[in-house]
Amino acid sequence: MFATLKRTAKLLRAPTQAERDMAYLNEAGDRYDLEARERNLNNRVANRGLGL
């Protein structure tokens, strides 16, 4: 019974920010796309720190 509840809870859990970022990076088609995506994530983190 508890195993079923644990499985259900795991399925309903929203992905963490780190998991979403990794999925975004994994979708890169080539090295240049990956570098652009990394810059995008780095800029987003920098802007968040500035309160933008």
FIFITI-243976 format. One record per atom (N, C-alpha, C): residue number from 1; x, y, z. Coordinates in Angstrom, 3 decimals. Layout:
residues N
<r pos="NUM" x="X" y="Y" z="Z"/>
...
end
This chain:
residues 52
<r pos="1" x="0.819" y="-1.184" z="0.000"/>
<r pos="1" x="0.000" y="0.000" z="0.000"/>
<r pos="1" x="0.869" y="1.257" z="0.000"/>
<r pos="2" x="1.885" y="1.293" z="0.882"/>
<r pos="2" x="2.737" y="2.471" z="0.932"/>
<r pos="2" x="3.593" y="2.599" z="-0.322"/>
<r pos="3" x="3.968" y="1.486" z="-0.918"/>
<r pos="3" x="4.746" y="1.537" z="-2.154"/>
<r pos="3" x="3.932" y="2.198" z="-3.264"/>
<r pos="4" x="2.638" y="1.896" z="-3.310"/>
<r pos="4" x="1.763" y="2.510" z="-4.310"/>
<r pos="4" x="1.660" y="4.014" z="-4.072"/>
<r pos="5" x="1.544" y="4.410" z="-2.831"/>
<r pos="5" x="1.471" y="5.840" z="-2.505"/>
<r pos="5" x="2.774" y="6.550" z="-2.874"/>
<r pos="6" x="3.907" y="5.913" z="-2.600"/>
<r pos="6" x="5.193" y="6.517" z="-2.929"/>
<r pos="6" x="5.341" y="6.679" z="-4.439"/>
<r pos="7" x="4.939" y="5.666" z="-5.192"/>
<r pos="7" x="5.011" y="5.733" z="-6.655"/>
<r pos="7" x="4.121" y="6.840" z="-7.198"/>
<r pos="8" x="2.921" y="6.943" z="-6.655"/>
<r pos="8" x="1.976" y="7.978" z="-7.087"/>
<r pos="8" x="2.520" y="9.364" z="-6.770"/>
<r pos="9" x="3.070" y="9.532" z="-5.588"/>
<r pos="9" x="3.635" y="10.829" z="-5.197"/>
<r pos="9" x="4.800" y="11.194" z="-6.106"/>
<r pos="10" x="5.625" y="10.228" z="-6.468"/>
<r pos="10" x="6.759" y="10.482" z="-7.348"/>
<r pos="10" x="6.286" y="10.901" z="-8.741"/>
<r pos="11" x="5.204" y="10.308" z="-9.216"/>
<r pos="11" x="4.679" y="10.654" z="-10.535"/>
<r pos="11" x="4.065" y="12.055" z="-10.558"/>
<r pos="12" x="3.490" y="12.484" z="-9.451"/>
<r pos="12" x="2.820" y="13.778" z="-9.383"/>
<r pos="12" x="3.773" y="14.929" z="-9.041"/>
<r pos="13" x="4.989" y="14.606" z="-8.668"/>
<r pos="13" x="5.960" y="15.614" z="-8.262"/>
<r pos="13" x="6.389" y="16.446" z="-9.464"/>
<r pos="14" x="6.484" y="17.747" z="-9.282"/>
<r pos="14" x="6.950" y="18.635" z="-10.343"/>
<r pos="14" x="8.473" y="18.556" z="-10.413"/>
<r pos="15" x="9.033" y="18.663" z="-11.624"/>
<r pos="15" x="10.495" y="18.613" z="-11.745"/>
<r pos="15" x="11.148" y="19.833" z="-11.094"/>
<r pos="16" x="12.327" y="19.627" z="-10.545"/>
<r pos="16" x="13.055" y="20.729" z="-9.919"/>
<r pos="16" x="13.631" y="21.640" z="-10.998"/>
<r pos="17" x="14.092" y="22.807" z="-10.588"/>
<r pos="17" x="14.706" y="23.748" z="-11.531"/>
<r pos="17" x="15.939" y="23.122" z="-12.178"/>
<r pos="18" x="16.724" y="22.410" z="-11.403"/>
<r pos="18" x="17.920" y="21.765" z="-11.944"/>
<r pos="18" x="17.547" y="20.723" z="-13.000"/>
<r pos="19" x="16.478" y="19.962" z="-12.761"/>
<r pos="19" x="16.036" y="18.967" z="-13.743"/>
<r pos="19" x="15.540" y="19.639" z="-15.019"/>
<r pos="20" x="14.818" y="20.762" z="-14.867"/>
<r pos="20" x="14.339" y="21.488" z="-16.052"/>
<r pos="20" x="15.508" y="22.070" z="-16.847"/>
<r pos="21" x="16.505" y="22.609" z="-16.130"/>
<r pos="21" x="17.678" y="23.166" z="-16.807"/>
<r pos="21" x="18.442" y="22.076" z="-17.555"/>
<r pos="22" x="18.605" y="20.919" z="-16.936"/>
<r pos="22" x="19.332" y="19.829" z="-17.586"/>
<r pos="22" x="18.578" y="19.333" z="-18.817"/>
<r pos="23" x="17.263" y="19.246" z="-18.739"/>
<r pos="23" x="16.467" y="18.828" z="-19.895"/>
<r pos="23" x="16.609" y="19.843" z="-21.026"/>
<r pos="24" x="16.630" y="21.139" z="-20.674"/>
<r pos="24" x="16.807" y="22.202" z="-21.670"/>
<r pos="24" x="18.166" y="22.068" z="-22.353"/>
<r pos="25" x="19.219" y="21.815" z="-21.582"/>
<r pos="25" x="20.552" y="21.660" z="-22.160"/>
<r pos="25" x="20.654" y="20.393" z="-23.001"/>
<r pos="26" x="19.989" y="19.337" z="-22.592"/>
<r pos="26" x="20.049" y="18.074" z="-23.329"/>
<r pos="26" x="19.368" y="18.153" z="-24.689"/>
<r pos="27" x="18.517" y="19.155" z="-24.899"/>
<r pos="27" x="17.842" y="19.309" z="-26.182"/>
<r pos="27" x="18.703" y="19.998" z="-27.230"/>
<r pos="28" x="19.902" y="20.425" z="-26.853"/>
<r pos="28" x="20.791" y="21.120" z="-27.792"/>
<r pos="28" x="21.146" y="20.205" z="-28.955"/>
<r pos="29" x="21.134" y="20.782" z="-30.152"/>
<r pos="29" x="21.408" y="19.994" z="-31.353"/>
<r pos="29" x="22.877" y="19.843" z="-31.667"/>
<r pos="30" x="23.681" y="20.827" z="-31.284"/>
<r pos="30" x="25.118" y="20.755" z="-31.536"/>
<r pos="30" x="25.853" y="21.560" z="-30.470"/>
<r pos="31" x="27.164" y="21.617" z="-30.614"/>
<r pos="31" x="27.989" y="22.281" z="-29.607"/>
<r pos="31" x="27.660" y="23.768" z="-29.484"/>
<r pos="32" x="27.405" y="24.406" z="-30.609"/>
<r pos="32" x="27.131" y="25.844" z="-30.604"/>
<r pos="32" x="25.777" y="26.141" z="-29.951"/>
<r pos="33" x="24.824" y="25.292" z="-30.214"/>
<r pos="33" x="23.514" y="25.433" z="-29.572"/>
<r pos="33" x="23.650" y="25.236" z="-28.069"/>
<r pos="34" x="24.455" y="24.243" z="-27.673"/>
<r pos="34" x="24.674" y="23.988" z="-26.247"/>
<r pos="34" x="25.316" y="25.203" z="-25.581"/>
<r pos="35" x="26.312" y="25.797" z="-26.235"/>
<r pos="35" x="26.968" y="26.973" z="-25.654"/>
<r pos="35" x="25.997" y="28.138" z="-25.522"/>
<r pos="36" x="25.141" y="28.327" z="-26.516"/>
<r pos="36" x="24.147" y="29.404" z="-26.456"/>
<r pos="36" x="23.158" y="29.156" z="-25.316"/>
<r pos="37" x="22.751" y="27.910" z="-25.142"/>
<r pos="37" x="21.828" y="27.578" z="-24.067"/>
<r pos="37" x="22.484" y="27.779" z="-22.696"/>
<r pos="38" x="23.772" y="27.433" z="-22.588"/>
<r pos="38" x="24.479" y="27.652" z="-21.332"/>
<r pos="38" x="24.567" y="29.144" z="-21.015"/>
<r pos="39" x="24.871" y="29.961" z="-22.026"/>
<r pos="39" x="24.907" y="31.411" z="-21.811"/>
<r pos="39" x="23.535" y="31.924" z="-21.385"/>
<r pos="40" x="22.494" y="31.406" z="-22.005"/>
<r pos="40" x="21.135" y="31.812" z="-21.665"/>
<r pos="40" x="20.841" y="31.511" z="-20.193"/>
<r pos="41" x="21.195" y="30.313" z="-19.734"/>
<r pos="41" x="20.959" y="29.958" z="-18.334"/>
<r pos="41" x="21.807" y="30.814" z="-17.404"/>
<r pos="42" x="23.068" y="31.057" z="-17.770"/>
<r pos="42" x="23.939" y="31.877" z="-16.933"/>
<r pos="42" x="23.412" y="33.304" z="-16.829"/>
<r pos="43" x="22.934" y="33.855" z="-17.932"/>
<r pos="43" x="22.380" y="35.210" z="-17.905"/>
<r pos="43" x="21.113" y="35.267" z="-17.069"/>
<r pos="44" x="20.310" y="34.222" z="-17.146"/>
<r pos="44" x="19.079" y="34.189" z="-16.356"/>
<r pos="44" x="19.400" y="34.184" z="-14.871"/>
<r pos="45" x="20.404" y="33.410" z="-14.489"/>
<r pos="45" x="20.803" y="33.347" z="-13.081"/>
<r pos="45" x="21.376" y="34.689" z="-12.640"/>
<r pos="46" x="22.177" y="35.326" z="-13.488"/>
<r pos="46" x="22.762" y="36.628" z="-13.149"/>
<r pos="46" x="21.670" y="37.685" z="-13.012"/>
<r pos="47" x="20.702" y="37.663" z="-13.912"/>
<r pos="47" x="19.618" y="38.634" z="-13.847"/>
<r pos="47" x="18.746" y="38.426" z="-12.613"/>
<r pos="48" x="18.563" y="37.175" z="-12.229"/>
<r pos="48" x="17.767" y="36.881" z="-11.049"/>
<r pos="48" x="18.451" y="37.433" z="-9.806"/>
<r pos="49" x="19.790" y="37.354" z="-9.770"/>
<r pos="49" x="20.547" y="37.875" z="-8.632"/>
<r pos="49" x="20.460" y="39.377" z="-8.533"/>
<r pos="50" x="20.257" y="40.057" z="-9.679"/>
<r pos="50" x="20.150" y="41.505" z="-9.686"/>
<r pos="50" x="18.721" y="41.972" z="-9.420"/>
<r pos="51" x="17.798" y="41.057" z="-9.363"/>
<r pos="51" x="16.403" y="41.404" z="-9.123"/>
<r pos="51" x="15.668" y="41.845" z="-10.382"/>
<r pos="52" x="16.164" y="41.464" z="-11.537"/>
<r pos="52" x="15.515" y="41.842" z="-12.798"/>
<r pos="52" x="14.499" y="40.820" z="-13.221"/>
end
